[in-house]
Amino acid sequence: MENDIKDQAVIKTLIERFDKHRLPRLMDIKEKVDQGETLSDSSIQFLEQVFNDTKQNEHYLQAADDELKALMMKVFALYKDITEKALANEQKK
């Protein structure tokens, strides 16, 4: 039970961090690649950090409810969209 409470607190913190810090930055990056820009070094570093943090916290996602899992699938789709468009933009240059 104590682990469940701790896990819920960690999940809540991860969601807040994502909502306040990471999602806005991801949307800014997406807007840039949608306009044909390539990724800057800092954007690449940010995307790598988001990916690595997600892998590190994957066990929390497995224990999450369906609503959070659905949200995370949308995040993964956004990440995939950003990287695919950035690659396409890079290949055009």
N, C-alpha and C positions, 0 to 999 in steps of 0.2 A: 504494500500500500504506500509506504514511504517513497519507494521508487516511482510509483505512478504519479504522486504529487510532484516530485522532482522533475519527472519527464514532462508533465504538463506545464510546469514553470519554464523549462527550457524551450519547449515548443512555443509558448507565448512570447518569450523573448526573441526567438528566431523570427517569428511572424512580425513583431514590431520592428525589428531591424530591417527586415525585408521591405515592409510597407513604407517606412520613413526614409530609408537611405538607399536601398538597392533598387527597388522598382523605379523610383524617379530617374536614377542614373541609367538603368537599362532602357527606359523609354527615351531618354536623351540620345543614347547611342543608336537606338533603332531609328529615330528620326534622322540622324546623320547618314546612316547607311541607306535609308530609304531615299535620301536626296542624292545618292551616288558617291558619297564620301567613303574613304577607306578608314580602317580602325587606326587610331593613334596608339602609341606604345602604352600610354596610361589606360586606354580603353581595353586593350588586350590584357594587360595586367589585372584590371578589374574583373574582366570576364573569367580569367583563370582563377582568381581568388573565389569568385562566386561558385564556380564549378567545384573547386577543391573543398570549399566549406560545405557544399551540398553533399558531396561524397562522404565527408567526415561525419556529417549528421544524418546520414541515410537511415540509421536505425531508428531515429525519432520519427521519420516519415513513415516507416513501416508500421509503427504503432499508432499513427495518426488516424483521425476519423476520415470518412469519405469526402467530406467537404474540403479538408486540408489537402488530401491526396489529389483531388480535382484541381485545386489551385496550383499545386506543384506541377501537375502535368501541363497546365497553361504556361507556367514559368519555363519549363523545359522546351515547350514549343516556341516561346519567345526567344530563348537563347539560341535555339536551332535556326530560327528565322534570321536573327541578327548575324550569326556566323556565316550562313549561306549567302546572304546578301553582301556581306563584307567581302567574302571570297570572290563573288561575281564582280564586284566593283574593282577589286584588286586585279582581276584578270583582264578587265577592260583597259587598264592603264598601261 
